[in-house]
Amino acid sequence: MRTIKNGMISASPHLPANLPPTPSLVRSVELAGPAGRLEAVLNSGSPDAPFAALVCHPHPLGGGNLHNKVVYHAMKALNAPEWGLGWPVLRFNFRGTGLSDGAYDGSAEASDVLAALDWLQRKYSLPIVGVGFSFGAAMLIKACCDRQPSPVRAFAALGLPLRQQNPADVYPSLESCLLPKLFLSGDLDRFATAAELARIHSSAAEPKKLVLIPGADHFFTGHLDEMQQALSGWLKEQLP
């Protein structure tokens, strides 16, 4: 097992040996979204979990959905007992994806994120951590940083896209967003170079952290374990 810290990878176990495993139940749920029903899956967590989490999927027009492998592995890092968190985690399909009602918009999906966050708040009455991958990260930032007070305690942007028709200044709210934030990408991500990510990280308000996984592409191919370790490790640092 490898840990990523300040760009360096070192050996580390997932969690202390004395932490007992807690089985996670999985069930389908339906959310009331602004464009209609949103298809979702909930992985239950430990009964005494201190946080709940939301994971948002990549671009629907590129085949992204709640079963995307990066989304799934991010969920496992937050939910599975071997990673030491054991939180309940909700994944959902954006409007027009899978069994979700509505049609792709490209911006209004941020309101789908808010609907999912509202459902989690009503279900658990716990502080929420948001994680988004690619398009999901962009919509999560829009939902979390444009809405005050924010419905989340911290968020992580995995594979944040910066090379799109919309330029990087599509994230202006990062400059005033005081939530703890993690920018986690591969250093070979074709949708954002290391230099571009460094610039967006530099412009964002504190607290913040940028982690680039050496040799990883946009989908963390062959590096999903490092992504999980970086994500869970950062959350343990930010939310002890």
N, C-alpha and C positions, 0 to 999 in steps of 0.2 A: 504494500500500500504506500502511496506517495502523497506528500503534503506540498501544496504550493504556497509559498510565503515570499512576498516581495520578488516574485518572478523566479524563485528558486524552488526546486522540487527535492524533498527529502522523505525518508521513510517515516511512517507514522501509522498506528492502528486507527481503526474507525472510531472506537469508543472504548471506555473502560470495560474490563472483563466482568465486573460485578453488576453491570446494568442488565436486568433481565429483559428478554425479548417480549414485545407486546404485539399480538396478532393484529393486523390491520384489515378491517372489513371494507369491501368495495361495493358501492351501490350507485345505481343510476338515479339522477334527480332532474327535475325540470325547474328552470328559473324563469321568472317573469321579466323578460327584457323589454326595452322600449320599442322594439320592432316585432315583438311576439315571444313565443316560447324559445328558450335557449336550452339546448341539450347539454347535460353536464354529468360528471362522474365525481363522486366523493370517496376519498380514502380516509376512513376514520383513523383517529390517532389515539394516543394514550389518554385515559380518562382524566389525568391531571395535567394535560398539556397546557403550557402557559400561553401559547400562541396558536392561531389558525393561519393557513396560508392559501394563496391563490396563485395558480400558474397559468399563464396566457400563451396561446400557441402562435406559430408563425403564419406567414401570409396565406390566406385562404386560396387566392388565385394561383399559388404555387404548390397547392396540395397540402397546406398546413391544416392540422386539426388537433384535437385534444390527445390523440394517440401518437403524435410525433415523438420520435425517439428522444430528442433533447428534452421535450416537455416531460416525458415519462421519467427519464433519469433525474431530472430536477425534482420532480415529485418524490421519487424514492429517497433522495438526499434529505428531504424535509420530513418524510413520513416513516421510512423504514427504521426499525430499532437499531440496526447495525450502524447507522450514521449518528445516533445519539440525540435525535431531536424528538421524533415520535409525534409530530403535529398532525392534526387533521388537514387534508389538502383537497381543495376543489379545483378541478379542471373543467373547462366548458368550451363549447364550439361557438365561435363568433356567428353573428347573423348570416344566414345563407350557407352555412357550413354544416355538413352532416344533416342531422334532423332539426337543426335550429331554423326558426322562421326568419323571414326577411331576405334581404339581398345585400351583397357586398357594397360598402360605401367608401371605405378608405380612411375615414376620419370619425364618423359617428360610432364606430366600434368602441371608442373610448367610453361611451355610455353603456355599452354591454359590460365593460369591466366594472363600472360603478354598480350596475345591477347585481353582478356576482359578488362584489364586496358587501353590498347591502344584505344579500342573502346570508353570507357568512356571519355578519354581525348579528343578525337576528337568530341564527342557528346556535351560535356558540357564545356570544357576548364576551369575546376575547379580542385582544389586540391582534391585528392582522399584518402579515408580511406578504408583500407582492413579489412575484417573479415573472418576468416576461422574456420570451425568446423571439428575437428578430422583430417582425411586425408586432408581436405581442408585447415586446419591450417598449416599442414606440407608443402603443395605445396605453400601456400601463403608466408611462411617464405623463402622458396627457391627462389621464384620469387622476393620478396621485398628486401631481404638482400644480395642476390648474385649479384643483378644487381645494378650498380652504374652509375649515380645517381639513387636513387630509384624512381619509379613512384608513390609512395604513401607518404602521410604526416605522417600517423600513422597506426598501425595495432593491431588487437586483435586476439589472438589464443584461441579459445574455445575448451576445451577438448583435448588439445594437446596430441597426443599419444606418449608414451615413452616405452611401453612394446610391441615391435614388433620384427620381425626378425632383423631389423636394430636397433642398440643400440641408446641411447640418443645422441651420438656424431654425429648423422646424421644432427644436427643443429649447426655445428661449426660457421657458419656465425653470430650467435647471439652475439658472443663475441665482434664483431666489428661493429655491427649494431646499429647506433646511433638514429634510429627512436624511437619515443615513442611507447611502446609496453605493451600490457596487456595480462597476462596469467590468464585465467578465467576457472576454473574447479570446479567440485564437489569434496568434500573431500572423497567420496566413489567411485571415478572413477576407474574402473577396468583396464584401460589402462595406468594409471599413478598414483602412490601413492602421497600423500601429500609430502613425503620426496623427491621423485624423482622430483616433480615439483619445490620444493624449491631449489634443486641443479641446475636445468636448469635455474631457475630465477636468482640464485646467479651468475652463469657464464655469464649471458647476460649483455651487456653494458647498461648503463643508457641512457635515462630515461626508467623506467620499473616499473611494478606493478604486484603483484601476489594476486589474490582474490580466495579463496576457499569457496564455498557455503556449509555450514554444511548440511549433510544428503543427498546431491545430488549425483546421479550417473553420468555416462558418458553422458547420454542423458538429464540430468537435469530434470528427471521425477518428476513431482510435484513441481518443483522449477524453471520453465521457467520464471515466473514473476521476481524472484530474479536475474536470469541471465540477463534479459532485463534491470532491474534497475542498475545493476553493470556496464553493457556495456554502456548504455546511460550516466550514471553519470560520468564514467571515461572520456568519450569523451568530455563532457561539461567542465571537469577540464582541459584537455589537449588542447582543441581547442576552447577557449572562443570566 
